[in-house]
Amino acid sequence: MSRWGDILKARAERDGGMGPWGEWQGVPGTAAVQVRVRRSHPSPQGVSYRWGYQFRSVLPRPLSFEFRLGMVRDGPFDQVVRGLEPGRVVSGTVVLPTAGPIWVDARLLPDRPVSR
């Protein structure tokens, strides 16, 4: 195996078999949040894929939002991110039985007042 092949193999092992990150994209529900995803190789049975996702804020203040990520465009907003600071990234993974496409959307949550 070539040196480049060794490097690629080491990266794949380090990243858990995940492919490269896609480009940052806006989400339909708000211009304040961007997302990028990457997909793993199929499971040994070939029936599921692990999808990694990262969200970032484009606002100069902390924000909270709910999001959905799945195989259908109109699923429930079933995940929440609270207080995402500017310049920070929040990430996670989901397992889906599809190689793509997947649908991602987010909507801002109202700021919660601080109780004293």
C-alpha positions as CSV (number, residue, x, y, z in Angstrom):
1,M,0.0,0.0,0.0
2,S,1.3,3.5,-0.8
3,R,2.0,6.1,1.8
4,W,-1.2,8.0,0.7
5,G,-3.2,4.8,1.1
6,D,-1.8,4.4,4.7
7,I,-2.9,8.0,5.4
8,L,-6.4,7.5,4.1
9,K,-6.8,4.2,6.0
10,A,-5.6,5.9,9.2
11,R,-8.0,8.8,8.7
12,A,-10.9,6.4,8.1
13,E,-10.1,4.5,11.3
14,R,-9.8,7.7,13.3
15,D,-13.1,9.0,12.0
16,G,-14.9,5.7,12.5
17,G,-15.3,5.0,8.8
18,M,-16.9,8.4,8.1
19,G,-16.5,10.2,4.8
20,P,-15.3,13.8,4.5
21,W,-17.5,16.7,5.7
22,G,-19.7,18.4,3.2
23,E,-19.8,22.1,2.7
24,W,-21.6,24.3,5.2
25,Q,-25.2,24.9,4.1
26,G,-28.0,27.1,5.2
27,V,-31.2,25.4,6.6
28,P,-34.7,26.3,5.2
29,G,-36.2,27.3,8.6
30,T,-33.6,30.0,9.6
31,A,-30.7,31.9,8.1
32,A,-29.1,32.0,11.6
33,V,-27.9,28.4,11.5
34,Q,-25.7,26.4,9.1
35,V,-25.2,22.6,8.9
36,R,-22.9,20.2,7.3
37,V,-23.1,16.4,7.3
38,R,-21.0,13.3,6.4
39,R,-21.9,9.7,6.0
40,S,-20.3,6.5,7.1
41,H,-19.7,3.5,4.9
42,P,-22.6,1.0,5.1
43,S,-22.9,-1.3,8.1
44,P,-21.6,-4.8,7.5
45,Q,-25.1,-5.9,6.7
46,G,-25.5,-2.9,4.3
47,V,-28.7,-1.7,5.8
48,S,-27.8,1.4,7.7
49,Y,-25.5,4.4,7.6
50,R,-24.2,6.6,10.4
51,W,-24.7,10.3,9.6
52,G,-22.5,12.8,11.4
53,Y,-23.9,16.4,11.6
54,Q,-22.5,19.7,12.8
55,F,-24.4,23.0,13.3
56,R,-23.0,26.4,13.8
57,S,-24.5,29.8,14.4
58,V,-23.9,32.8,12.1
59,L,-25.2,35.3,14.6
60,P,-22.9,37.3,17.0
61,R,-24.9,36.2,20.1
62,P,-25.8,32.8,21.6
63,L,-28.9,31.2,20.2
64,S,-31.1,28.2,20.8
65,F,-32.9,26.2,18.2
66,E,-34.7,22.9,17.5
67,F,-33.9,20.8,14.6
68,R,-34.9,17.7,12.6
69,L,-32.6,15.4,10.6
70,G,-34.1,12.4,8.8
71,M,-35.2,10.7,5.7
72,V,-38.4,12.8,5.2
73,R,-38.7,16.5,4.7
74,D,-41.5,17.0,7.2
75,G,-40.6,15.1,10.3
76,P,-40.9,16.5,13.8
77,F,-38.5,18.9,15.3
78,D,-37.3,16.4,17.9
79,Q,-33.8,17.7,18.9
80,V,-32.9,20.9,20.8
81,V,-29.7,23.0,21.0
82,R,-29.6,25.6,23.8
83,G,-27.2,28.5,24.0
84,L,-24.9,27.9,21.0
85,E,-22.2,30.5,21.3
86,P,-20.8,32.3,18.3
87,G,-17.8,30.5,16.8
88,R,-18.8,27.2,18.4
89,V,-20.0,24.0,16.7
90,V,-22.4,21.4,18.1
91,S,-22.2,17.9,16.6
92,G,-23.8,14.5,16.8
93,T,-24.7,11.4,14.9
94,V,-27.8,9.5,13.9
95,V,-28.2,6.1,12.3
96,L,-30.5,5.9,9.2
97,P,-31.4,3.2,6.8
98,T,-30.5,5.4,3.8
99,A,-27.4,6.4,1.9
100,G,-29.2,9.7,1.2
101,P,-30.6,12.1,0.6
102,I,-31.4,13.2,4.1
103,W,-33.3,16.3,5.2
104,V,-32.2,18.8,7.8
105,D,-34.1,21.8,9.1
106,A,-34.0,24.1,12.1
107,R,-36.0,26.8,13.7
108,L,-35.0,29.3,16.3
109,L,-36.4,29.1,19.8
110,P,-37.3,32.3,21.7
111,D,-34.7,33.6,24.2
112,R,-35.6,32.4,27.7
113,P,-35.6,35.2,30.3
114,V,-33.2,34.6,33.2
115,S,-35.1,34.3,36.5
116,R,-33.5,35.9,39.5
